[in-house]
Protein backbone atom coordinates (compact mmCIF):
# COMPACT_ATOMS: atom_id res chain seq x y z
CA UNK A 1 0.00 0.00 0.00
CA UNK A 2 1.36 3.45 -0.96
CA UNK A 3 1.83 6.29 1.53
CA UNK A 4 -0.98 8.28 -0.08
CA UNK A 5 -3.39 5.36 0.11
CA UNK A 6 -2.38 4.85 3.73
CA UNK A 7 -3.05 8.51 4.44
CA UNK A 8 -6.44 8.24 2.77
CA UNK A 9 -7.32 5.15 4.74
CA UNK A 10 -6.41 6.65 8.10
CA UNK A 11 -7.77 10.16 7.53
CA UNK A 12 -11.08 9.47 9.27
CA UNK A 13 -11.66 8.24 12.79
CA UNK A 14 -12.18 4.46 12.71
CA UNK A 15 -14.57 4.20 15.64
CA UNK A 16 -17.50 6.04 17.10
CA UNK A 17 -16.52 8.76 19.54
CA UNK A 18 -17.86 11.37 21.92
CA UNK A 19 -18.11 15.03 21.02
CA UNK A 20 -19.27 18.17 22.82
CA UNK A 21 -21.47 20.48 20.82
CA UNK A 22 -19.74 23.87 20.56
CA UNK A 23 -23.09 25.69 20.57
CA UNK A 24 -25.23 24.00 23.24
CA UNK A 25 -22.62 22.02 25.27
CA UNK A 26 -24.41 18.68 24.89
CA UNK A 27 -22.22 15.58 25.09
CA UNK A 28 -23.08 13.17 22.29
CA UNK A 29 -21.79 9.98 20.77
CA UNK A 30 -21.04 10.26 17.08
CA UNK A 31 -22.32 7.39 14.95
CA UNK A 32 -20.03 5.67 12.50
CA UNK A 33 -20.46 7.71 9.34
CA UNK A 34 -20.28 6.47 5.79
CA UNK A 35 -18.83 8.52 2.94
CA UNK A 36 -21.07 11.51 2.27
CA UNK A 37 -22.89 11.37 5.61
CA UNK A 38 -23.07 14.15 8.20
CA UNK A 39 -23.76 14.17 11.94
CA UNK A 40 -25.57 17.12 13.50
CA UNK A 41 -26.29 17.97 17.12
CA UNK A 42 -29.50 16.29 18.24
CA UNK A 43 -30.54 19.40 20.18
CA UNK A 44 -29.45 22.52 18.27
CA UNK A 45 -28.68 21.10 14.82
CA UNK A 46 -25.06 22.31 14.68
CA UNK A 47 -22.91 20.26 12.29
CA UNK A 48 -20.62 18.04 14.36
CA UNK A 49 -18.87 15.84 11.82
CA UNK A 50 -18.99 14.61 8.24
CA UNK A 51 -17.18 12.15 5.99
CA UNK A 52 -15.79 13.10 2.60
CA UNK A 53 -14.67 10.93 -0.27
CA UNK A 54 -10.89 10.91 -0.73
CA UNK A 55 -10.31 13.22 2.27
CA UNK A 56 -6.64 13.77 1.42
CA UNK A 57 -6.49 13.74 -2.37
CA UNK A 58 -9.46 15.98 -3.17
CA UNK A 59 -8.57 18.91 -0.86
CA UNK A 60 -4.95 18.82 -2.05
CA UNK A 61 -5.93 18.85 -5.73
CA UNK A 62 -8.45 21.65 -5.21
CA UNK A 63 -5.96 23.71 -3.19
CA UNK A 64 -3.15 23.28 -5.73
CA UNK A 65 -5.49 24.21 -8.58
CA UNK A 66 -6.71 27.20 -6.61
CA UNK A 67 -3.17 28.48 -6.03
CA UNK A 68 -2.33 28.02 -9.71
CA UNK A 69 -5.37 30.13 -10.65
CA UNK A 70 -4.32 32.80 -8.13
CA UNK A 71 -0.88 33.01 -9.76
CA UNK A 72 -2.50 33.40 -13.19
CA UNK A 73 -4.84 36.06 -11.79
CA UNK A 74 -1.78 38.16 -10.91
CA UNK A 75 0.12 37.68 -14.18
CA UNK A 76 -2.27 38.93 -16.84
CA UNK A 77 -4.65 41.88 -17.40
CA UNK A 78 -7.62 41.72 -15.05
CA UNK A 79 -10.24 44.25 -16.21
CA UNK A 80 -10.11 46.93 -18.88
CA UNK A 81 -12.16 50.13 -19.24
CA UNK A 82 -12.62 52.25 -22.38
CA UNK A 83 -13.98 55.80 -22.05
CA UNK A 84 -14.17 57.80 -25.31
CA UNK A 85 -11.13 56.03 -26.73
CA UNK A 86 -9.11 56.26 -23.52
CA UNK A 87 -8.26 52.78 -22.27
CA UNK A 88 -7.07 51.77 -18.84
CA UNK A 89 -6.28 48.18 -17.86
CA UNK A 90 -5.92 47.18 -14.23
CA UNK A 91 -4.22 44.16 -12.74
CA UNK A 92 -5.52 42.12 -9.83
CA UNK A 93 -2.82 43.51 -7.57
CA UNK A 94 -3.88 47.09 -8.43
CA UNK A 95 -6.84 46.75 -6.07
CA UNK A 96 -4.34 47.05 -3.21
CA UNK A 97 -1.47 49.02 -4.73
CA UNK A 98 -3.64 51.92 -5.92
CA UNK A 99 -5.13 52.34 -2.47
CA UNK A 100 -1.63 52.35 -1.01
CA UNK A 101 -0.51 55.04 -3.45
CA UNK A 102 -3.58 57.10 -2.57
CA UNK A 103 -2.43 57.25 1.05
CA UNK A 104 -4.99 54.68 2.19
CA UNK A 105 -2.38 52.28 3.52
CA UNK A 106 -4.56 50.63 6.15
CA UNK A 107 -7.35 49.98 3.64
CA UNK A 108 -4.80 48.71 1.09
CA UNK A 109 -3.38 46.22 3.57
CA UNK A 110 -6.86 45.00 4.55
CA UNK A 111 -7.91 44.46 0.93
CA UNK A 112 -4.64 42.66 0.16
CA UNK A 113 -5.03 40.41 3.19
CA UNK A 114 -8.70 39.61 2.48
CA UNK A 115 -8.39 38.75 -1.23
CA UNK A 116 -4.81 37.54 -1.67
CA UNK A 117 -2.62 36.84 1.36
CA UNK A 118 -5.10 35.03 3.62
CA UNK A 119 -6.72 32.92 0.85
CA UNK A 120 -3.27 31.93 -0.44
CA UNK A 121 -2.07 30.97 3.06
CA UNK A 122 -5.22 28.90 3.63
CA UNK A 123 -4.63 26.91 0.44
CA UNK A 124 -0.96 26.37 1.30
CA UNK A 125 -1.96 25.31 4.80
CA UNK A 126 -4.43 22.72 3.45
CA UNK A 127 -1.74 21.25 1.19
CA UNK A 128 0.84 21.17 3.99
CA UNK A 129 -1.55 19.59 6.51
CA UNK A 130 -3.01 16.96 4.19
CA UNK A 131 0.29 15.86 2.70
CA UNK A 132 2.13 16.34 5.98
CA UNK A 133 -0.13 13.82 7.71
CA UNK A 134 1.29 11.11 5.45
CA UNK A 135 4.85 11.65 6.68
CA UNK A 136 3.82 13.16 10.04
CA UNK A 137 5.88 16.30 9.50
CA UNK A 138 6.29 18.99 12.14
CA UNK A 139 4.07 22.01 12.51
CA UNK A 140 0.76 20.36 11.61
CA UNK A 141 -0.95 21.51 14.82
CA UNK A 142 0.23 25.11 14.49
CA UNK A 143 -0.73 25.25 10.82
CA UNK A 144 -4.22 23.88 11.50
CA UNK A 145 -4.74 26.38 14.32
CA UNK A 146 -3.80 29.33 12.12
CA UNK A 147 -5.86 27.95 9.21
CA UNK A 148 -9.13 28.01 11.15
CA UNK A 149 -8.27 31.31 12.79
CA UNK A 150 -7.86 32.98 9.39
CA UNK A 151 -10.61 31.17 7.46
CA UNK A 152 -13.41 33.70 8.26
CA UNK A 153 -11.23 36.53 6.92
CA UNK A 154 -10.85 35.04 3.45
CA UNK A 155 -13.22 37.13 1.31
CA UNK A 156 -12.62 36.11 -2.30
CA UNK A 157 -16.31 35.30 -2.77
CA UNK A 158 -17.30 38.77 -1.55
CA UNK A 159 -14.71 40.34 -3.86
CA UNK A 160 -16.25 38.51 -6.83
CA UNK A 161 -19.67 39.97 -5.99
CA UNK A 162 -17.97 43.36 -5.64
CA UNK A 163 -16.63 43.03 -9.20
CA UNK A 164 -20.13 42.40 -10.53
CA UNK A 165 -21.45 45.44 -8.65
CA UNK A 166 -18.64 47.58 -10.09
CA UNK A 167 -19.49 46.36 -13.59
CA UNK A 168 -23.09 47.47 -13.20
CA UNK A 169 -21.97 50.88 -11.94
CA UNK A 170 -19.60 51.46 -14.88
CA UNK A 171 -21.26 49.80 -17.85
CA UNK A 172 -23.47 52.87 -18.43
CA UNK A 173 -20.45 55.17 -18.78
CA UNK A 174 -17.81 53.00 -20.42
CA UNK A 175 -17.04 49.79 -22.27
CA UNK A 176 -15.82 47.09 -19.87
CA UNK A 177 -13.63 44.19 -20.93
CA UNK A 178 -12.27 41.31 -18.91
CA UNK A 179 -8.86 39.74 -19.30
CA UNK A 180 -7.51 36.27 -18.72
CA UNK A 181 -6.79 37.08 -15.08
CA UNK A 182 -10.47 37.77 -14.43
CA UNK A 183 -11.47 34.26 -15.52
CA UNK A 184 -8.54 32.83 -13.57
CA UNK A 185 -9.78 34.66 -10.47
CA UNK A 186 -13.31 33.29 -10.95
CA UNK A 187 -11.88 29.76 -11.03
CA UNK A 188 -9.67 30.58 -8.04
CA UNK A 189 -12.73 31.69 -6.09
CA UNK A 190 -14.72 28.55 -6.92
CA UNK A 191 -11.81 26.21 -6.19
CA UNK A 192 -11.02 28.03 -2.94
CA UNK A 193 -14.59 27.62 -1.71
CA UNK A 194 -14.70 24.00 -2.85
CA UNK A 195 -11.50 23.20 -0.94
CA UNK A 196 -13.15 24.14 2.36
CA UNK A 197 -16.33 22.28 1.43
CA UNK A 198 -14.49 18.96 1.25
CA UNK A 199 -12.74 19.43 4.61
CA UNK A 200 -14.37 18.79 7.97
CA UNK A 201 -12.76 20.44 10.97
CA UNK A 202 -13.43 17.62 13.44
CA UNK A 203 -12.27 14.87 11.09
CA UNK A 204 -9.17 16.87 10.16
CA UNK A 205 -8.06 17.20 13.77
CA UNK A 206 -8.78 13.54 14.47
CA UNK A 207 -6.52 12.69 11.55
CA UNK A 208 -3.72 14.90 12.87
CA UNK A 209 -3.90 13.41 16.38
CA UNK A 210 -6.83 11.42 17.81
CA UNK A 211 -8.01 12.99 21.05
CA UNK A 212 -8.41 10.89 24.22
CA UNK A 213 -11.94 10.35 25.53
CA UNK A 214 -12.01 11.52 29.18
CA UNK A 215 -15.45 9.99 29.89
CA UNK A 216 -17.37 6.94 28.76
CA UNK A 217 -20.34 6.87 26.39
CA UNK A 218 -22.60 6.33 29.41
CA UNK A 219 -22.48 10.09 30.01
CA UNK A 220 -23.86 10.96 26.57
CA UNK A 221 -26.82 13.31 26.94
CA UNK A 222 -25.22 15.25 29.79
CA UNK A 223 -23.73 18.72 29.43
CA UNK A 224 -20.04 19.39 29.41
CA UNK A 225 -20.11 21.88 32.27
CA UNK A 226 -21.94 19.39 34.51
CA UNK A 227 -19.16 16.86 33.90
CA UNK A 228 -16.41 19.49 34.34
CA UNK A 229 -15.54 19.14 30.66
CA UNK A 230 -15.17 21.66 27.86
CA UNK A 231 -14.79 21.53 24.10
CA UNK A 232 -11.50 22.93 22.82
CA UNK A 233 -12.32 26.06 20.83
CA UNK A 234 -9.63 25.20 18.31
CA UNK A 235 -9.60 21.44 17.68
CA UNK A 236 -13.00 20.37 19.21
CA UNK A 237 -11.33 17.86 21.59
CA UNK A 238 -13.05 17.15 24.92
CA UNK A 239 -10.80 18.39 27.70
CA UNK A 240 -11.24 18.20 31.51
CA UNK A 241 -11.39 21.74 32.88
CA UNK A 242 -8.77 21.08 35.53
CA UNK A 243 -6.30 20.33 32.73
CA UNK A 244 -6.47 23.99 31.53
CA UNK A 245 -4.72 23.31 28.22
CA UNK A 246 -5.68 21.00 25.37
CA UNK A 247 -3.33 18.04 24.97
CA UNK A 248 -3.76 18.01 21.20
CA UNK A 249 -3.36 21.64 20.11
CA UNK A 250 -2.19 23.45 23.26
CA UNK A 251 -5.09 25.92 23.32
CA UNK A 252 -6.16 27.21 26.72
CA UNK A 253 -9.48 25.61 27.66
CA UNK A 254 -12.22 27.32 29.68
CA UNK A 255 -15.82 26.37 30.38
CA UNK A 256 -17.01 29.46 28.51
CA UNK A 257 -15.27 32.21 26.56
CA UNK A 258 -13.87 34.49 29.30
CA UNK A 259 -15.83 37.74 29.62
CA UNK A 260 -17.79 36.79 26.52
CA UNK A 261 -20.67 39.23 27.00
CA UNK A 262 -18.37 42.10 27.99
CA UNK A 263 -16.19 41.61 24.91
CA UNK A 264 -19.21 41.26 22.63
CA UNK A 265 -20.83 44.41 24.00
CA UNK A 266 -17.57 46.35 23.69
CA UNK A 267 -17.27 45.44 19.99
CA UNK A 268 -20.96 46.18 19.39
CA UNK A 269 -20.70 49.62 20.99
CA UNK A 270 -17.60 50.33 18.91
CA UNK A 271 -19.40 49.29 15.73
CA UNK A 272 -22.48 51.36 16.65
CA UNK A 273 -20.44 54.51 17.26
CA UNK A 274 -18.43 54.13 14.06
CA UNK A 275 -21.48 53.30 11.94
CA UNK A 276 -22.68 56.93 12.09
CA UNK A 277 -19.54 58.56 10.60
CA UNK A 278 -19.19 55.62 8.19
CA UNK A 279 -22.50 56.65 6.63
CA UNK A 280 -21.99 60.41 6.90
CA UNK A 281 -18.46 60.63 5.49
CA UNK A 282 -17.84 60.02 1.77
CA UNK A 283 -16.90 56.47 0.93
CA UNK A 284 -15.44 57.57 -2.42
CA UNK A 285 -14.85 60.65 -4.54
CA UNK A 286 -15.43 60.73 -8.30
CA UNK A 287 -13.52 63.36 -10.30
CA UNK A 288 -14.67 64.01 -13.88
CA UNK A 289 -13.38 66.87 -16.09
CA UNK A 290 -12.31 68.85 -13.07
CA UNK A 291 -15.57 68.49 -11.14
CA UNK A 292 -15.69 66.41 -7.98
CA UNK A 293 -18.60 64.40 -6.56
CA UNK A 294 -18.35 62.83 -3.12
CA UNK A 295 -20.54 59.77 -2.49
CA UNK A 296 -21.66 58.27 0.77
CA UNK A 297 -23.07 54.76 1.03
CA UNK A 298 -26.66 56.04 0.95
CA UNK A 299 -26.11 58.50 -1.92
CA UNK A 300 -24.47 55.75 -3.95
CA UNK A 301 -27.48 53.50 -3.45
CA UNK A 302 -29.84 56.33 -4.48
CA UNK A 303 -27.77 57.02 -7.61
CA UNK A 304 -27.84 53.37 -8.68
CA UNK A 305 -31.60 53.27 -8.12
CA UNK A 306 -32.07 56.38 -10.26
CA UNK A 307 -29.92 54.83 -13.00
CA UNK A 308 -32.23 51.81 -13.06
CA UNK A 309 -29.77 49.35 -11.49
CA UNK A 310 -32.42 48.14 -9.06
CA UNK A 311 -30.99 44.67 -8.24
CA UNK A 312 -27.53 46.07 -7.48
CA UNK A 313 -28.99 48.94 -5.44
CA UNK A 314 -30.94 46.41 -3.38
CA UNK A 315 -27.84 44.23 -2.88
CA UNK A 316 -25.78 47.20 -1.65
CA UNK A 317 -28.66 48.40 0.53
CA UNK A 318 -28.93 44.99 2.17
CA UNK A 319 -25.17 44.40 2.53
CA UNK A 320 -24.08 47.89 3.61
CA UNK A 321 -27.09 49.26 5.48
CA UNK A 322 -29.53 46.54 6.53
CA UNK A 323 -27.10 43.75 7.46
CA UNK A 324 -24.82 45.82 9.76
CA UNK A 325 -27.78 47.38 11.58
CA UNK A 326 -29.64 44.09 11.92
CA UNK A 327 -26.50 42.29 13.07
CA UNK A 328 -25.78 44.89 15.74
CA UNK A 329 -29.39 44.84 16.98
CA UNK A 330 -29.58 41.03 16.94
CA UNK A 331 -26.26 40.67 18.78
CA UNK A 332 -27.50 43.08 21.48
CA UNK A 333 -30.64 40.94 21.73
CA UNK A 334 -28.59 37.74 22.06
CA UNK A 335 -26.50 39.34 24.81
CA UNK A 336 -29.72 40.23 26.62
CA UNK A 337 -31.03 36.66 26.35
CA UNK A 338 -27.72 35.21 27.52
CA UNK A 339 -27.71 37.41 30.61
CA UNK A 340 -31.34 36.73 31.63
CA UNK A 341 -32.60 33.41 32.88
CA UNK A 342 -35.99 32.01 32.05
CA UNK A 343 -36.13 32.54 28.29
CA UNK A 344 -37.18 29.56 26.18
CA UNK A 345 -35.78 30.63 22.82
CA UNK A 346 -32.56 28.61 22.90
CA UNK A 347 -33.02 26.89 19.54
CA UNK A 348 -34.26 30.01 17.76
CA UNK A 349 -31.57 32.24 19.21
CA UNK A 350 -28.82 29.75 18.31
CA UNK A 351 -29.98 29.58 14.70
CA UNK A 352 -30.24 33.36 14.53
CA UNK A 353 -26.69 33.63 15.87
CA UNK A 354 -25.39 31.23 13.21
CA UNK A 355 -27.14 33.28 10.51
CA UNK A 356 -25.80 36.68 11.60
CA UNK A 357 -22.33 35.21 12.14
CA UNK A 358 -22.31 33.92 8.55
CA UNK A 359 -23.89 36.90 6.82
CA UNK A 360 -22.02 39.70 8.62
CA UNK A 361 -18.84 39.45 6.52
CA UNK A 362 -20.81 40.22 3.34
CA UNK A 363 -21.08 43.85 4.42
CA UNK A 364 -17.47 44.22 3.25
CA UNK A 365 -18.71 44.21 -0.38
CA UNK A 366 -19.05 48.01 -0.54
CA UNK A 367 -15.46 48.52 0.62
CA UNK A 368 -14.20 46.07 -2.01
CA UNK A 369 -16.27 47.84 -4.68
CA UNK A 370 -14.46 51.07 -3.81
CA UNK A 371 -11.11 49.27 -4.15
CA UNK A 372 -12.09 47.96 -7.59
CA UNK A 373 -13.35 51.32 -8.84
CA UNK A 374 -10.28 53.15 -7.53
CA UNK A 375 -8.00 50.74 -9.40
CA UNK A 376 -10.03 50.67 -12.62
CA UNK A 377 -11.21 54.27 -13.11
CA UNK A 378 -7.81 55.97 -13.64
CA UNK A 379 -7.94 58.48 -16.51
CA UNK A 380 -6.01 61.42 -15.05
CA UNK A 381 -8.04 64.61 -15.59
CA UNK A 382 -10.78 62.89 -17.59
CA UNK A 383 -12.11 60.68 -14.82
CA UNK A 384 -10.92 59.12 -11.61
CA UNK A 385 -12.31 57.46 -8.48
CA UNK A 386 -10.61 57.92 -5.12
CA UNK A 387 -11.41 56.23 -1.79
CA UNK A 388 -12.86 58.39 0.98
CA UNK A 389 -12.45 58.30 4.73
CA UNK A 390 -15.83 56.56 5.01
CA UNK A 391 -14.38 53.44 3.38
CA UNK A 392 -11.85 52.65 6.10
CA UNK A 393 -14.35 53.55 8.83
CA UNK A 394 -17.00 51.28 7.34
CA UNK A 395 -14.44 48.49 7.01
CA UNK A 396 -13.73 48.94 10.72
CA UNK A 397 -17.47 48.64 11.44
CA UNK A 398 -17.66 45.33 9.58
CA UNK A 399 -14.55 44.00 11.35
CA UNK A 400 -15.95 45.07 14.74
CA UNK A 401 -19.25 43.24 14.11
CA UNK A 402 -17.37 40.12 13.04
CA UNK A 403 -15.24 40.23 16.19
CA UNK A 404 -18.42 40.72 18.25
CA UNK A 405 -19.89 37.52 16.82
CA UNK A 406 -16.62 35.65 17.43
CA UNK A 407 -16.52 36.88 21.04
CA UNK A 408 -20.07 35.72 21.77
CA UNK A 409 -20.40 32.27 23.33
CA UNK A 410 -23.70 30.68 22.17
CA UNK A 411 -23.52 28.13 25.00
CA UNK A 412 -24.53 30.97 27.34
CA UNK A 413 -27.97 30.83 25.71
CA UNK A 414 -28.37 27.23 26.91
CA UNK A 415 -26.84 27.43 30.40
CA UNK A 416 -30.06 28.06 32.33
CA UNK A 417 -31.85 25.25 30.52
CA UNK A 418 -28.88 22.95 31.08
CA UNK A 419 -28.94 23.68 34.81
CA UNK A 420 -32.64 22.87 35.04
CA UNK A 421 -32.15 19.61 33.16
CA UNK A 422 -29.28 18.60 35.43
CA UNK A 423 -31.42 19.35 38.51
CA UNK A 424 -34.23 17.17 37.18
CA UNK A 425 -31.72 14.47 36.32
CA UNK A 426 -30.05 14.49 39.73
N, C-alpha and C positions, 0 to 999 in steps of 0.2 A: 504493500500500500504506500502511495506517495505521501509526502509531507502535506501537500495541499488537501488531499483526500482525508488525511488524518485530521487536519484542522477543521475540515467541513463536518466530519463525523462527530467531533467533540465540541462543536461550537454551541450546542444547546444543552441545557441541563438534562441528565439522563433520567432523573427520578422526580416525582412530585415533591414539592417543597412548600414551606410556609412563607408568607409575605404579609407585610403590614401595608395597608392602604395609606398612601401619602396624603389623602384628602379627608378621610373620616376615621383613621386610626384603627380600623377593624383588622384583626388577625385572621387570615384565611389560608386555606391549603389550596395551592394551585393544582389543578388536574394535569395529567399528562396530555400535552397538546400535540396534535398532528400538524403537519405542514399546512400553513394557511389558516390555522385556528388562532383565536384570540381569547384571553381570559380577562373579564372585567369584574370590578368589585361588586359583590352581591348586594351591597347597600347603597352606594352612591353612583355606581356605574363607571368609575374611573378605570381606564385601561391599565391592567396590571402586567400583562405579559402577552407575547405573541410569538409564533414560529414562522420563519421565513424559509423559502426554498433557497438552497445554496447560500447560507448566511455569511460565507466568507467571499466567495467568488463574485456574486452579484454586486455587493457594495463596492468592492475594489474596482471592478470594471466600470461601474457608473462614476465613481470618484475620479478615476484616471481620465475617462472621457470628458468629464466636466472640466478638469484642469486643462486639458488640451484645448477645449473650446474657449476657456478663459484666456489662454495665451493668444489664440487667434483673434479674440475680441480686442486685444491690445495692439495687434500688429497692423491692421488694415483700417481704411476709412470706416467710420461708424455711421454717421448721418451727415447728409449734405443739405444745404439750403440755398435756393436761388431766388434773389430779389432783384427784379429789373436787370437781369444780366450779371449781377454781382453774386459770385458763388463763394460760399464758405463751407468747408468740410471740417467737422470735428472728429477727434478720436475719442475712444472710450475713456482714456485717462484725462482728457480735457475737463470732464465733469468735476474733477478735483483740482487740477492745476490752475484752471481759470479762476476758481474761487480763491485759491491761494494768492494769485497775482493781484486780485482785487481786494487784498487786505482783509479777507475773510478766512484767516488761517484756521480758526477753530472749526468753522463749518466745513472747510475743505478736508480737514483731517477726519471729521465724522463721516462725510460722504465716502471718502476713500476706505475707511474702515468698514462701513456698512456694505459696500458693493464690491470691494475687491479683497482687502486684506483678510477680513474675518471669513468670508466664504472660501477663500483659497486655503487658509489654515485648516478649516473644518474638513475639506476634502483631503488634504495631506494627512490630517490626524486619522481619518477613517482608514486610509491606505496603510499607515504605519501600525495602527492597532490591529487591523484584520490580518495583515501579513506577519506582524510581529508576534501574534499569538501562536503561529506555527513553530517559530524558533524560540519563543519565550524571551524576547529581547527586553532590555531594560526600558524603563520610562513609560510602560503601558498605562499604569495607574495615573500618573501625572497627566499624560496626554488625554486620557478619557475624561479626567476631571475638567481640564480646560476646554475640551470639546463641548461638553454640555453646559458649561458656563457661558460660552460664546454663542452657542446655537441661536438663542432668541434674537441676537443682534445681527444676524445675517439677513439682509433685506434685498436680495436680488429680485425676488418676486415683486416687491413693492416698487423697485426701480423700473421694472418692465412696465407696470401699470403707469408709472410716471411718464415714461416715453410715449405711451399712447395718448395720455392727456396732453402732453406737449405738442404732439402731432395735430391734434384737433385744434389747439390754440393757434398754430402757425399756418395750417393748410389754407386758410382764407387769405393770408397775406403773401404767401410764397410757395414755391414748388419745393417739395420735400422729397429727397431720395435717400435710400438706405444702402449702405455698403456691406461688404462681406462680414465685417466685424459685427454688424447688427444681428445678422442671422446666427453668427457664432455665439453671440451673447444669449439669444433666445434659446439655443440648444443648451448652453451652459446653465441657464436658469432652470430648465426642465430637468436636466440631469442632476443638478444640485439638489433639487427638491426630491427627486426620485431616490437619490442616495439615502436620504434620511428616512424615506418611507420604508425601505427594506432593512432598516436597523431598529431593533428593539433595545431600549436602554437596559432593562432588567436582564435580558438574555445576554447582552454584550458583557455586562459585568460578571455574570456567572461564568462566561467563557474565559474571562481574564483570570478570575480567581473565585472558585465557589465559596460562598459564605457559610460559616457554621450556623447550625440551627440551635439557638439557645434554649428553646422549649420544644416540647413534643406536640404532635398534631392534636392531642386531647384538648389543648387550650384554644383551638380554632373557634372563632365566634366571640372571643373576648377582645377587649381593647388593649392596645399596647401600653398605655399609661397605667392601666390596672395591673399589668404584669411587670411593671417597671422596665418596659422595653420601648425602644424608639426606632423608627426607620431612618437610616442614614439619608440625609438630604442629597447626597451625591450619588451613591451607588446602590441605594435601596436595600442594603443589607439590614437585617434585624440585629440590633445591638443593645445589650443590657445598659441601662443608664449609668450604673456605677462604673462602667468601663470608660466613659467619657469620650473616647476616641474610637473610630471604626477601625477594626483590624485590617480590613481590606484596602481602604483608600486613605486612611489617616484623617478623615474629616472629623471635626469636633461634633459630638452628638449631644443633643438636648431634647427634652420631651417636646418642647414647642420652640419655634423661632424666638430667640430672646427679644423682649420688648417689641414684639411683632406689631401690635396696634399702635404704639408710639411711633415707630419708624414709618408705618403706613400713613398715619395722620400727618407726620412731618412732610413726607413727599407730596401728599395730596394738597396740603396748604401751600407748599411751594409752587406746585403746578397751578393752583387756583390764582395765586397772586401774579404769576407770570403770564397767565392766559389773557389777562386784560391788555397789557402792552403788546403782546404778540398779535392781537387783533387790531390794535390802534395804530401801531407803527407799520410803515410800508414793508411788505415782504420782498418786493422787487421794484426796480425803477426802469422804465422803458424810455430810451432816448431815441427820437426820430427826427432828423433834419433840424437838429438844434433844440427842439422842444422836448420837455421832460414830463413824463406821467408817472407818478408814484402810485402803486397798487397795494392795497391791503388784501387780506384773505377774502373779506366780504365783497370788496369792490371788484375783485377778480371774478368771483362767482357771478355777480350781477352782470358783468361785461360778457361773460360766456353765455349767460342766459339771453341777453339781448342779441347776441350774435347767432342765436338759434342752436347752440351746442347744449341742448337740454340734458342729455345723458351724462356728459362730462361735468356739467355744472352740478348735477345732483350728486355725482360721485365725490366731487371735491367738497360739497356741502356736508355730505355724510362723514367723510374721512377727516376733514379739518375743523368742522364746527360741531356737528352732532356727536360724533364718537368721543372726542375729548371731554365734552361736557357730561355726556351720559356716563362715561367711565368714572369721572371724578365723583359724580353724584352716587353712582352705584357703589363705589368703593367706600364712600362715607356711610352708606346704608349698611354695607357688610360689616364695617367696624362697629356700628351701633348694635347689630344683631349679635356679634361676637362678644360684646361687653355686657349684654343683658340676658339673663336667664329666662327661661320660660317660653321662648319662641319655638314654633314647630315648623319652621321653614328650612330645615337643614338640607333636604334634597334640592329644593328650588334654589336656595342661596348658593349651594355648591356649583350647580350647573350655570347659574348666572356668573359666578366668579370665573369659571373656566371660559365662558364666552368673552367676557370683557378682557381677560388676560390674553386671549388669542387675538382679538380684534384691535386692541389698543395700538399695536405697532404700525397698523395701516395708516394711522394719522400722519406718518412721516412722508406720505406721498407728495404733499404740497411742497415740502422742503426739497425733495428730489427733483420735482418739476422745475423749481427755480434753478437748481444746479444744471439741469439739462438746457434750459433756455439761456442761461448765462454763458454756457460753453458754445451753443449753436448760433445764437443771434449776435454775431460779431462783425459788423460792417462799418467800423469807424464812425464817421459823422452821419452816414446814412441811417443806420439803425443799430441799436445795441441794448442788451438787457443786463442789468446789474443787480446783484442781491442786496436786499435791504436789511436793516437791523432786526426787523420782525422775523426774518428767516431763522436766525440763530436762536432767538428767544423762543420761537415756536418749537424748534427742535428740542430745546431744553424742556419745554412743557411735555412733549411726547416722552422724552427719556424719564422725566420725573414720574409720569403716570405708569410707565413700565416698571420702574423701580418700586413704586407703591404696590403694584400687584405682586411683584416678587417678594416683597417684605411681608405681605399678608399671609398668615398661616390659616388655611381653610379648616384645619382640625379644630380650631377654636369654635367654629360654628356647631360642632358636634359634641363638645365637651360636656355640656349640661345633660344632654340626652344620654351620653355614655355613662355619666355618674348615676343617673336614675336606673339605667339598665343593670349596672353593677350592683346597686342596692337591692334591686328585685332578685337578682341572681343569688346574692349572698345572704 
